[in-house]
Amino acid sequence: MYIGLDLGTSSLKAIAVDEAQRLVAEYSVPLTVQRPHDGWSEQDPQSWCDATIEALRALAGKVDLSGLRGIGLGGHMHGATLVGADDAPLRPCMLWNDTRSAKQAAAMDADARFRNLTGNIVFPGFTAPKVDWVRENEPDVFEKIAKVLLPKDYLRLFLTGEHVSEMSDAAGTSWLDTGARDWSDDLLAACHLSRDQMPALVEGSAVSGQLRADLAAALGLPRCVIAGGAGDNAAAAIGAGVVRDGTGFVSLGTSGVLFAANAGYRPDPATAVHTFCHAVPDTWHQMGVILAATDALNWLAQLTGQSAVALTQDLGDVTAPSRTLFLPYLGGERTPHNNAAIRGQFLHLDHATDAKEAARAVLQGVCYAFADCRDALAATGTTLPRALAMGGGAKSDHWLEMMATTLGFPLDVPEAGDFGAALGAARLGMMAAGASTDIATQPPLAKTIAPNTDLSAAMADGHGRYTQAYSILKDL
């Protein structure tokens, strides 16, 4: 038996799979995010530990875990979890969508070493500028930092007592030499840090430690191995079998990701495409990332007092986009703009614009943002003939048809898309435990959503208007 833990922004998901990778039990624990100021996004690391204990106990109540051999970890990337000498958090974790460190990110990005070594722009959401923000604004906290851990790696510390990270997550810190798959001493020194304050590095499929004896006894579990694991998107890719060059997925989660697996290291920072290590040796991946996907729809639901389901359940057939435009930049944007200051916009509203029309505009605006990511990937030489559709938004056929038509390629919908990252973590746990598993095997499909070619020209025209709107509004 193997367990996959997926530490998401809004929940921790846990699944148990057998030797054949069949799902035998699952459990989810909700998590909350604190936003004390505009652009801030924080979480209490203790809540991750509490959720993990609850989830493991729940799984043990559903299935016999006496034969548990491995646990894999996946989690949201870029979070700055700062711990002191006693391994206790020094402050709340600054999450991936926290953009307060735009000034620090710009200063780092102006230093050519960062792009040259990491293969990426230094985005405000990345770990390094957040820690530098702490240095400038909370110096007493900065001076006490013993280790800087990513969220899932703090969870690993709780489970194993070890300070360890892995390549896919570490690549999103702005401190990793992504081609060499190792911390860069030069980049750490530029941030007034040292290698001693970083966790050790392993590959995602390697052993990172063992379940603590006291914790195993308290939960009635064997002292199984804990895999290196992966950042959330790399974990989802492992779960979906997106490992070989030319395979990819579209993730419609809180944020949005257009993910492409790469056989080699192909950085192009100017595109604002993320180029990271994959979760298995000698592989990399590229991502176009938007900061608000389903989050944009949930924002509209809160604004209108209707649920996201109610807003989208009666939209009917996908039609040519209306004149109403929505730019989903509620907390800034990454690919392709690298703009932490831009904010969302509704354009061309009139008396006939109701909640349903606003919902259509939000869905379409997210599709246009994905089209920006498609074009940025193409500028690096990466194109996708098709992609898997994953995340909570993939439950909407309307949205997927709109997305496929806007992107111009078919989207394949897995039968069990809810467990992509957790399944990927479990697969990595299997590999760490020495079990045989083909991580390039893709899941059974429920259906394929093809582009509506009759609407292709209209979607392309709408994307053009969207791009023009950004160019006009970005400096306002």
KEVOKE-504961 format. One record per residue (C-alpha): x, y, z. Coordinates in steps of 0.05 Angstrom, whole numbers. Example, Ala and Ser with C-alpha at 12.3 -4.5 7.8 and 13.67 -1.06 7.14 Angstrom:
% residues 2
REC     c1     c2     c3
REC    246    -90    156
REC    273    -21    143
//
This chain:
% residues 476
REC     c1     c2     c3
REC      0      0      0
REC     23     71    -16
REC     -2    140      4
REC      0    205    -35
REC     -7    271      2
REC    -24    333    -39
REC    -17    397      1
REC    -61    446    -37
REC    -77    518    -23
REC   -149    504     -2
REC   -144    432     21
REC    -98    374     37
REC   -117    312     -4
REC    -94    243     16
REC   -103    179    -23
REC    -83    106    -13
REC    -67     62    -73
REC    -50    -11    -79
REC      6    -44   -118
REC    -35    -37   -183
REC    -43     38   -169
REC   -118     29   -157
REC   -148     81   -112
REC   -173     46    -49
REC   -186    105     -2
REC   -184    180     -2
REC   -196    238     46
REC   -193    313     42
REC   -183    366     96
REC   -201    439     81
REC   -149    494     93
REC   -157    569     99
REC   -115    627     72
REC   -104    692    108
REC   -100    757     67
REC    -84    812    118
REC    -65    863     65
REC    -73    872    -10
REC    -26    825    -46
REC    -11    784     17
REC    -29    710     22
REC     -8    669     82
REC    -21    602    116
REC     -4    573    184
REC     44    514    174
REC     15    479    236
REC    -51    473    199
REC    -16    429    147
REC      9    382    202
REC    -59    379    236
REC    -92    364    169
REC    -42    309    154
REC    -55    274    220
REC   -130    278    208
REC   -122    251    137
REC    -76    193    156
REC   -122    172    212
REC   -181    176    165
REC   -146    132    113
REC   -127     82    167
REC   -200     78    186
REC   -220     61    115
REC   -166     12     93
REC   -114    -33    124
REC    -49      5    123
REC     -6    -47    159
REC     29    -61     93
REC     43     13     79
REC    110     17     43
REC    117     89     20
REC     88    159     24
REC     98    212    -29
REC     89    287    -20
REC     64    339    -68
REC     48    411    -51
REC     39    483    -73
REC    105    514    -94
REC    144    577    -78
REC    120    585     -6
REC    171    614     44
REC    166    573    107
REC    219    601    153
REC    239    558    213
REC    285    572    272
REC    337    529    306
REC    281    491    341
REC    247    476    274
REC    186    518    294
REC    159    568    242
REC    182    639    254
REC    122    670    219
REC     63    648    175
REC     83    618    108
REC     81    668     50
REC     46    630     -5
REC     56    625    -80
REC      5    679    -96
REC     33    729    -46
REC     60    787    -88
REC     84    836    -35
REC    157    825    -56
REC    152    857   -125
REC    207    907   -109
REC    255    853    -84
REC    239    809   -144
REC    254    865   -193
REC    321    878   -160
REC    341    805   -163
REC    318    798   -235
REC    362    857   -254
REC    421    814   -232
REC    436    772   -294
REC    461    714   -252
REC    391    696   -231
REC    363    686   -301
REC    427    654   -325
REC    430    602   -270
REC    357    589   -255
REC    331    594   -326
REC    273    637   -302
REC    251    708   -287
REC    251    722   -213
REC    176    729   -202
REC    148    763   -139
REC    113    697   -122
REC    179    658   -119
REC    212    642    -53
REC    276    683    -56
REC    244    753    -62
REC    196    736     -5
REC    254    719     41
REC    288    783     20
REC    224    821     37
REC    229    791    107
REC    302    813    111
REC    283    884     95
REC    217    888    134
REC    224    837    190
REC    299    835    205
REC    289    802    273
REC    256    744    238
REC    308    740    183
REC    365    736    233
REC    333    675    266
REC    325    634    202
REC    357    565    209
REC    324    534    148
REC    281    559     90
REC    232    504     72
REC    179    498     18
REC    109    480     44
REC    110    406     29
REC    181    402     56
REC    158    431    123
REC    107    375    122
REC    165    327    109
REC    202    355    169
REC    141    340    211
REC    136    269    184
REC    210    251    184
REC    250    301    224
REC    292    314    162
REC    307    379    125
REC    301    356     53
REC    273    383    -13
REC    273    357    -84
REC    289    386   -152
REC    221    405   -181
REC    201    447   -121
REC    270    475   -109
REC    271    501   -181
REC    217    551   -162
REC    257    585   -108
REC    304    627   -152
REC    363    595   -116
REC    371    531   -157
REC    420    522   -214
REC    366    487   -254
REC    411    457   -307
REC    459    429   -255
REC    402    409   -207
REC    437    439   -146
REC    434    500   -101
REC    474    559   -127
REC    521    586    -74
REC    527    651   -113
REC    452    663   -114
REC    445    646    -41
REC    501    694    -23
REC    467    748    -64
REC    407    740    -17
REC    450    740     47
REC    438    665     57
REC    481    603     56
REC    475    531     34
REC    471    512    108
REC    403    546    111
REC    376    504     53
REC    349    433     57
REC    387    376     26
REC    366    358    -45
REC    342    291    -72
REC    305    270   -135
REC    230    265   -128
REC    232    189   -136
REC    287    179    -84
REC    281    165     -9
REC    282    229     33
REC    272    197    101
REC    230    150    142
REC    166    162    180
REC    184    183    251
REC    180    125    301
REC    137    164    350
REC     89    187    295
REC     85    118    265
REC     68     89    333
REC     16    142    348
REC    -18    129    281
REC    -10     54    281
REC     31     56    216
REC     95     21    195
REC    158     63    190
REC    154     69    115
REC    198    111     69
REC    180    182     49
REC    196    199    -24
REC    225    265    -46
REC    159    280    -79
REC    145    340   -123
REC    117    410   -129
REC     43    408   -143
REC     46    413   -219
REC    103    364   -227
REC     65    316   -181
REC      3    324   -223
REC     44    309   -285
REC     72    245   -254
REC      1    225   -235
REC    -23    238   -306
REC     37    205   -340
REC     61    271   -369
REC    135    255   -371
REC    155    245   -443
REC    173    304   -488
REC    111    332   -524
REC     61    311   -471
REC     25    363   -429
REC    -35    384   -389
REC    -80    444   -376
REC    -95    453   -302
REC   -157    493   -284
REC   -146    499   -209
REC   -142    559   -164
REC    -87    582   -210
REC    -79    559   -282
REC    -22    521   -314
REC     -4    500   -384
REC     48    446   -371
REC     95    413   -422
REC    145    358   -407
REC    214    366   -437
REC    269    315   -451
REC    322    369   -441
REC    334    435   -408
REC    307    491   -452
REC    305    557   -413
REC    280    622   -443
REC    268    670   -386
REC    246    728   -431
REC    181    691   -446
REC    162    689   -372
REC    153    613   -382
REC    176    574   -321
REC    230    523   -337
REC    238    475   -278
REC    266    407   -263
REC    216    350   -267
REC    206    302   -210
REC    248    246   -239
REC    321    248   -259
REC    345    279   -324
REC    278    310   -343
REC    253    381   -341
REC    187    416   -356
REC    160    483   -377
REC     98    519   -351
REC     58    579   -371
REC     25    602   -306
REC    -34    647   -293
REC    -49    667   -221
REC   -126    664   -223
REC   -165    609   -259
REC   -222    580   -218
REC   -203    634   -167
REC   -230    685   -217
REC   -297    648   -221
REC   -300    641   -145
REC   -287    716   -139
REC   -347    730   -185
REC   -389    682   -144
REC   -373    719    -81
REC   -386    786   -114
REC   -455    765   -141
REC   -476    723    -81
REC   -486    662   -126
REC   -446    598   -125
REC   -398    582   -181
REC   -442    523   -199
REC   -504    568   -204
REC   -467    618   -247
REC   -444    566   -298
REC   -497    511   -299
REC   -543    541   -351
REC   -495    575   -399
REC   -518    533   -458
REC   -475    520   -519
REC   -408    554   -528
REC   -418    613   -575
REC   -374    667   -605
REC   -348    712   -549
REC   -389    774   -534
REC   -358    843   -533
REC   -351    840   -457
REC   -280    826   -436
REC   -252    803   -370
REC   -177    805   -352
REC   -167    756   -295
REC   -109    792   -262
REC   -138    794   -192
REC    -70    788   -159
REC    -22    805   -215
REC      1    758   -270
REC     60    714   -287
REC     62    687   -359
REC     73    724   -403
REC     70    792   -368
REC    109    785   -303
REC     67    841   -275
REC     52    839   -200
REC     17    907   -201
REC    -36    894   -256
REC   -106    881   -230
REC   -168    850   -260
REC   -213    888   -308
REC   -284    883   -336
REC   -291    920   -402
REC   -350    936   -447
REC   -404    928   -395
REC   -474    952   -412
REC   -545    949   -386
REC   -554    880   -415
REC   -495    850   -377
REC   -523    803   -325
REC   -490    752   -279
REC   -491    698   -332
REC   -458    743   -384
REC   -406    763   -332
REC   -393    689   -318
REC   -383    676   -393
REC   -334    734   -396
REC   -295    707   -336
REC   -290    637   -366
REC   -268    666   -433
REC   -219    713   -401
REC   -185    654   -367
REC   -182    619   -434
REC   -149    680   -466
REC    -98    680   -410
REC    -83    607   -427
REC    -76    627   -500
REC    -22    677   -478
REC     14    619   -444
REC      7    576   -507
REC     39    632   -548
REC     95    641   -497
REC    111    566   -498
REC    111    568   -574
REC    163    624   -571
REC    210    575   -535
REC    198    522   -589
REC    148    481   -549
REC     81    464   -578
REC     29    414   -555
REC    -14    372   -603
REC    -64    358   -547
REC    -66    361   -471
REC    -99    329   -412
REC   -150    372   -375
REC   -143    373   -300
REC   -166    411   -239
REC   -233    430   -211
REC   -251    473   -272
REC   -244    412   -317
REC   -311    388   -290
REC   -344    440   -335
REC   -353    415   -407
REC   -373    485   -427
REC   -308    514   -401
REC   -267    458   -433
REC   -299    467   -501
REC   -286    542   -496
REC   -214    527   -475
REC   -201    475   -530
REC   -230    523   -583
REC   -188    581   -558
REC   -124    540   -554
REC   -136    503   -619
REC   -122    432   -595
REC   -163    377   -563
REC   -167    366   -487
REC   -170    296   -459
REC   -208    288   -394
REC   -184    233   -346
REC   -235    191   -310
REC   -207    209   -242
REC   -177    278   -252
REC   -188    299   -179
REC   -129    257   -156
REC    -75    277   -205
REC    -24    308   -157
REC    -40    260   -100
REC    -33    201   -148
REC     33    229   -173
REC     58    234   -102
REC     36    162    -89
REC     73    140   -152
REC    136    173   -128
REC    126    139    -61
REC    122     73    -99
REC    187     88   -135
REC    223    107    -71
REC    200     41    -40
REC    228      2    -99
REC    161    -17   -129
REC    155    -26   -204
REC    114     29   -237
REC    111     61   -306
REC    104    135   -292
REC     93    150   -365
REC     27    112   -365
REC    -30    161   -374
REC    -97    151   -339
REC   -160    123   -373
REC   -199    177   -407
REC   -272    195   -396
REC   -277    236   -460
REC   -242    283   -507
REC   -265    355   -518
REC   -248    377   -589
REC   -242    449   -612
REC   -304    478   -647
REC   -271    499   -712
REC   -331    541   -731
REC   -313    588   -674
REC   -237    587   -682
REC   -233    654   -719
REC   -279    688   -669
REC   -239    663   -610
REC   -174    686   -643
REC   -205    755   -654
REC   -227    757   -581
REC   -157    739   -559
REC   -130    795   -601
REC   -177    845   -567
REC   -157    817   -499
REC    -83    826   -515
REC    -95    897   -539
REC   -134    913   -475
REC    -76    891   -432
REC    -27    934   -471
REC    -72    995   -459
REC    -89    981   -386
REC    -23    956   -358
REC      3   1025   -341
REC    -61   1053   -310
//
